[in-house]
Amino acid sequence: MLSIVAAALLATASTSTSHALLTPVSERPVSARLLVAQAPAEEAPDVSGTSTPPPLAEDLDARARELTQQIAMLQSEIRSVDTNWPAGSLVMAYSGYVLSPLLLLGIPLIIVGMSSSNDDAGTLLALGVGTTLGGVAGVGLLIAGVVTGSKQAGINRAHRESLVRERIRLEDELRDVKARRDARGAMQTRQWTPRAGIPLVAFAF
């Protein structure tokens, strides 16, 4: 009888022990990966709806094209600016250059005509006066041609220099835009894109 009771007690004790081995202990440490894998899906941050900054590469490309067109237009305008004297000023200057020596001829004729007492004195005086007037007109045309030609050439030269300075400024801005665009492209190339991975589950026993 005692042996039967002892056998029954041993069977009961072994069953409870084996059941305790399969039952998880609350004080047993749990792996962090297991906790992450068991976390609910709604706790994961939603990055699909986050606002991303607008791409600047397209804006920089558009600005670079605009600057290139402006530089080309300025270059063509610079080539079209004539810093020489205008044609009218050249004509006046050359005419005055040709007529001004008559002044040197007319004054002696006037002097000879006034000092002469023969019949040719009036003719010499009239010829001297006409020649002198032509010389005076030539001097006036020469001065007017030089003044107007120099003034117009100076205005055109100043306008050309302003266009050149504007072109240099646009070229500097274009180089800056290209440098920013290249830096932006290099940064986007080196940017790491996170990808979804397979969660690993670790069990701690």
C-alpha positions in Angstrom: 0.0 0.0 0.0 2.8 2.4 0.9 4.6 1.6 -2.4 1.5 2.5 -4.4 1.1 5.9 -2.6 4.8 6.6 -3.1 4.6 5.8 -6.8 1.6 8.1 -7.2 3.4 11.0 -5.4 6.4 10.6 -7.7 4.3 10.6 -10.8 2.5 13.8 -9.6 5.8 15.6 -8.8 7.4 14.8 -12.2 4.3 16.0 -14.0 4.4 19.4 -12.3 8.1 19.8 -12.8 7.9 19.2 -16.5 5.0 21.5 -16.8 7.0 24.2 -15.0 9.8 23.9 -17.5 7.5 24.7 -20.4 5.8 27.6 -18.6 7.6 30.9 -19.3 9.0 32.6 -16.2 8.0 36.3 -15.8 11.4 37.2 -14.3 13.3 35.7 -17.3 15.0 38.4 -19.6 13.4 39.0 -22.9 15.4 39.9 -26.1 15.1 43.4 -27.4 14.7 42.2 -31.0 11.7 40.0 -29.9 10.1 43.1 -28.3 10.6 45.1 -31.5 9.2 42.3 -33.7 6.2 42.0 -31.3 5.5 45.7 -31.3 2.1 46.7 -32.9 2.2 48.0 -36.4 0.5 51.3 -35.6 3.5 52.4 -33.4 5.9 52.5 -36.3 6.5 56.0 -37.5 4.7 56.8 -40.7 7.1 58.5 -43.1 4.9 58.3 -46.1 3.0 61.5 -45.4 6.0 63.6 -44.3 6.6 66.7 -46.4 9.8 66.6 -48.3 11.6 69.8 -49.5 11.1 70.6 -53.1 13.9 69.5 -55.4 16.3 72.3 -56.0 18.2 70.8 -58.9 15.4 71.7 -61.4 15.3 75.2 -60.1 19.0 75.6 -60.4 19.0 74.2 -63.9 16.3 76.6 -65.0 18.2 79.5 -63.4 21.4 78.4 -65.2 19.6 78.3 -68.5 18.2 81.7 -67.9 21.5 83.2 -67.0 23.1 81.6 -70.1 20.5 83.2 -72.4 21.0 86.6 -70.7 24.8 86.4 -71.1 24.4 85.5 -74.8 22.1 88.4 -75.3 24.5 90.8 -73.5 27.4 89.5 -75.5 25.6 90.2 -78.8 24.6 93.6 -77.6 28.2 94.4 -76.6 29.4 93.4 -80.1 26.8 95.7 -81.6 27.9 98.8 -79.7 30.1 101.0 -81.9 32.6 103.0 -79.9 33.9 104.9 -83.0 32.8 108.3 -84.1 29.4 108.6 -85.9 29.4 109.1 -89.6 28.1 112.7 -89.4 30.9 113.7 -87.0 33.5 112.1 -89.3 32.1 114.0 -92.3 32.1 117.3 -90.5 35.6 116.7 -89.2 37.0 115.8 -92.6 35.2 118.7 -94.3 36.6 121.1 -91.7 40.0 119.7 -92.1 39.9 120.4 -95.8 38.3 123.9 -95.6 40.3 125.2 -92.6 43.5 125.9 -94.6 41.6 128.4 -96.7 41.7 130.7 -93.7 45.5 130.9 -94.1 45.0 131.8 -97.7 42.1 134.3 -97.3 43.7 136.5 -94.7 46.8 137.4 -96.9 44.5 138.1 -99.9 42.4 140.5 -97.8 45.6 142.3 -96.7 46.9 142.5 -100.2 43.6 143.8 -101.6 43.3 146.4 -98.9 46.9 147.6 -99.4 46.7 147.6 -103.2 45.5 150.7 -105.2 45.2 149.1 -108.7 42.1 147.8 -110.4 42.6 144.3 -109.0 42.4 145.4 -105.4 38.6 144.9 -105.2 38.9 141.4 -106.8 41.6 140.4 -104.4 39.6 141.7 -101.5 36.5 139.8 -102.5 38.5 136.6 -103.1 40.2 137.0 -99.7 36.9 137.5 -97.9 35.3 134.5 -99.5 38.3 132.3 -98.8 38.4 133.5 -95.3 34.8 132.7 -94.7 35.3 129.2 -96.1 38.3 128.8 -93.8 36.2 130.0 -90.8 33.5 127.5 -91.8 36.0 124.8 -92.1 37.4 125.5 -88.6 33.8 125.5 -87.2 33.1 122.2 -88.9 36.3 120.7 -87.6 35.6 121.7 -84.0 31.9 120.5 -84.2 33.0 117.2 -85.7 35.6 116.6 -83.1 33.3 117.6 -80.2 30.3 115.6 -81.3 32.3 112.6 -82.3 34.2 112.4 -79.0 31.0 112.9 -77.0 29.0 110.2 -78.8 32.0 107.8 -78.7 32.4 108.4 -75.0 28.7 107.7 -74.4 28.9 104.4 -76.4 32.0 103.4 -74.6 30.4 104.0 -71.2 27.4 102.0 -72.3 29.6 99.1 -73.5 31.5 99.1 -70.2 28.3 98.9 -68.2 27.2 96.0 -70.4 30.5 94.3 -69.8 30.2 94.7 -66.0 26.7 93.3 -66.1 27.9 90.3 -68.1 30.7 89.7 -65.6 28.2 89.8 -62.8 25.9 87.3 -64.5 28.9 85.0 -65.3 29.8 85.0 -61.6 26.2 84.2 -60.7 26.2 81.4 -63.3 29.3 79.9 -61.8 27.8 80.0 -58.4 24.6 78.4 -59.6 26.5 75.6 -61.3 28.6 75.0 -58.2 25.5 74.7 -56.1 23.8 72.4 -58.6 26.8 70.1 -58.7 27.0 70.1 -54.9 23.3 69.3 -54.7 23.7 66.5 -57.2 26.7 65.0 -55.3 24.8 65.2 -52.0 21.8 63.4 -53.5 24.0 60.7 -54.9 25.7 60.1 -51.6 22.4 60.2 -49.7 21.5 56.9 -48.1 18.0 55.7 -48.8 16.5 53.5 -46.0 14.9 50.3 -47.1 12.6 47.9 -45.4 14.3 44.9 -43.9 13.2 41.6 -42.6 12.6 41.7 -38.8 14.5 39.2 -36.9 12.9 37.3 -34.0 15.1 36.1 -31.2 13.9 33.8 -28.5 15.4 33.8 -25.0 15.2 30.6 -23.1 
